Amino acid sequence: MGVVSASSADQKATRDGYGDALHELGAQRSDIVVLDADLSGSTKTNKFAKAFPDRFFNVGVAEQNLVGHAAGLALAGYVPFASSFAMFLSGRAWEVVRNSVVYPFLNVKLVASHGGITVGEDGASHQCIEDFATMRAIPEMVVICPSDYNETKQIIHAIADYKGPVYVRVGRPNLPLIERENYKFEIGKAEVMREGKDVLIIANGVLVNEAMIAAKELEAEGIQATLLNMATIKPIDKEAILKYAKLCGAVVTCEEHNVIGGLGSAVSEFLSEEYPVRVLKLGMKDSFGKSGTWSGLLDYFGLRSKNIVELAKKAVQSK
């Protein structure tokens, strides 16, 4: 575990990390192809499109067709990255993802932008808070949600080397860069950001930065928290969860997703069988989002560091 801190001065979106990593991969490998559903400016695949136009395919507003084309390219020996908004890629195209990509275990990478309520002003219809649940329910699907720009770049390079279907959610807002020492992303491995004996906090995506702030605030009040960045929701890092659940005796999960079916559910499902312990979940409480600024929505729905602190104290008191 290296030194971990966040830089509020330097901020970038995870979707930009995706676009930049794609551009790097395109220059390194001729088998990388990219598909988009007429949203390349938003998903940040436009940088790849400009540099490698012969390997970029805009299928138009046709997400099911997008996934079908990606499956065909995978069968032809390419490594396709297919992108759209999370609501459409995990929702409208779900059956094609299941039957045309994951069931035959094709080497397709689905990278969904604009996940969660931080889509902001696009409103509830476009704020996908169900994708972790729907994607991880498909057998053999890998599901990932990075914490910042730099981790996103590592993730995109890692999944390009992985043989099999992957779903990655990236986001719209600019987030603080997390300064790490000697961190290397591995599929299925949690990042231990800090260790403590009182409460285990497990977070991913936007909520990792909030959890970092919360852990410092808890430390100031004499509560030592272990913080895991669980970027890979499936396969989840059972070894790390079990180790620190035993050490801490109470768990808090934090995600920009419905509390039903996401990170919190995955943690609870595992611990209920292996080491029953109280798990308190921070996330969307089975409600749709609203239109507003992304930061205002995090405040409105209680997805901030102060809410993590409150839940962590409750978890500690319940031991």
Secondary structure, DSSP 8 states (H G I E B T S, - for coil): ----EEEEEEEEEHHHHHHHHHHHHHHH-TTEEEEESS-HHHHT-HHHHHH-GGGEEE--S-HHHHHHHHHHHHHTT-EEEEEEEHHIIIIITHHHIIIIIITTT---EEEEESBSGGGGGG-GGG-B--HHHHHHTSTT-EEE--SSHHHHHHHHHHHHHS-S-EEEE--SSEEEEEE-SS----TT--EEEE--SSEEEEE-TTHHHHHHHHHHHHHHTT--EEEEE--EEES--HHHHHHHHHHHS-EEEEEEEESSSSHHHHHHHHHHHHS---EEEEEE-S----SS-HHHHHHHTT-SHHHHHHHHHHHHHT-
